[in-house]
Amino acid sequence: MEGINVKDKVRCGLVGCGVIAGTHAEAVHQNPDVAELVACFDTVEERAKEFAGKNGDIAAYTTLEDMLAHPGLDAILVCVPSGLHAPIVVAAADKGIHSLVEKPLDISKDGLDAMERAAGKTGVTIAGVFQRRTWENVIAAREAVQSGALGKMALGMAEMKAFRSQAYYDNDAWRGTWAIDGGGALMNQGIHALDMLIFMMGRVTSVTAQMDARTHNIEVEDTLTALLKFENGALGTLVAATSITPDYPIKHDLHGEKGSITIIERQPIQWNVPDVPEPAPFAEDINPYQIGHTRLLRDFAEALLTGREPLVPLKEARYSVDLILAIYESARTGKAVNLA
């Protein structure tokens, strides 16, 4: 793809003015040399106007069509419920507008296929939001695996053990549904833990899984476990749950014949890698989640301005969802699913 204009900024419109929208807006505001927030859209007029007022009195729209027609709009930041992503991204692509999409990229193969067709047809960039890929400890762990510093890999483990109340699901009708949420603890929350695991360990060749709704009245899972086999031959485990009291921080363990790495969010990394320096921790005053979004937004904007591929391109953002769909298939059928 060609860059927009190396002397210009990426003019962004935000789609969906809910909880995560503020994080995306702040990411734009922290990158004023490469990006600018010029518009927002929400079907609730009051919410759109309130968000616009808090972000420099940008243009507020109540229909997607109107926002996509905003003069000079280059890209959209998609922050609506998961099952609504594909039609929005496709509509933007049809107008030559790029998209940075909150996780998951979409919840169905049909939606993901539609995005790929749109990108192939129009040449737009579609990127996913996996902000933890910008963290120094995650990057260092990935390099330790890929460089062979840990030796032959034996085991990769990810645990996302969280608490969500019944009210969390009841207060938004789309939460905890297959049709819009696309799943439960894994698709909505655990996808970050899974993406971190495959970013560090590599792709997966087979999965075997179990899932259940243990403590919530929802149609999707609040508790899931899976066994994984990686392309590098290592075995793996995955736990994703919103049924745990209290919350535990997301944890990853990487074990090889020469050493081990443990990453627990907001805690110092446990680094046992021969002859490789331990990565520096985040400063105490740094919010790793906001800085992750800020870095990812900058990467996305620079990719558009220069014509290069973003850090989390469509194919990478899609892979995490394809893997989750395979895990769900295994849990439903009770059989292993091969991805190779």
ABEGO torsion letter per residue (X at the ends): XBBABAABBBBBBBBEABAAAAAAAAAAAABAAABBBABBBBABAAAAAAAAAAAGGBBBBABAAAAAABBGBABBBBABBAAAAAAAAAAAAAAGBBBBBBOBABABAAAAAAAAAAAAAAGBBBBBBBAAAABAAAAAAAAAAAAGAAEBBABBBBBBBBBBBAAAAAABAABGBAAAAGEBAAAAAAAAAAAAAAAAAEBBABBBBBBBBAABBBABBABBBBBBBBAAGBBBBBBBBAABOBBBBBBBBBBBAAEBBBBBBGBBBBBBBBGBBBBBBBBAABBAAAAAAAAAAAAAAAAAAAGBBBABBAAAAAAAAAAAAAAAAAAAAGBBBBAX
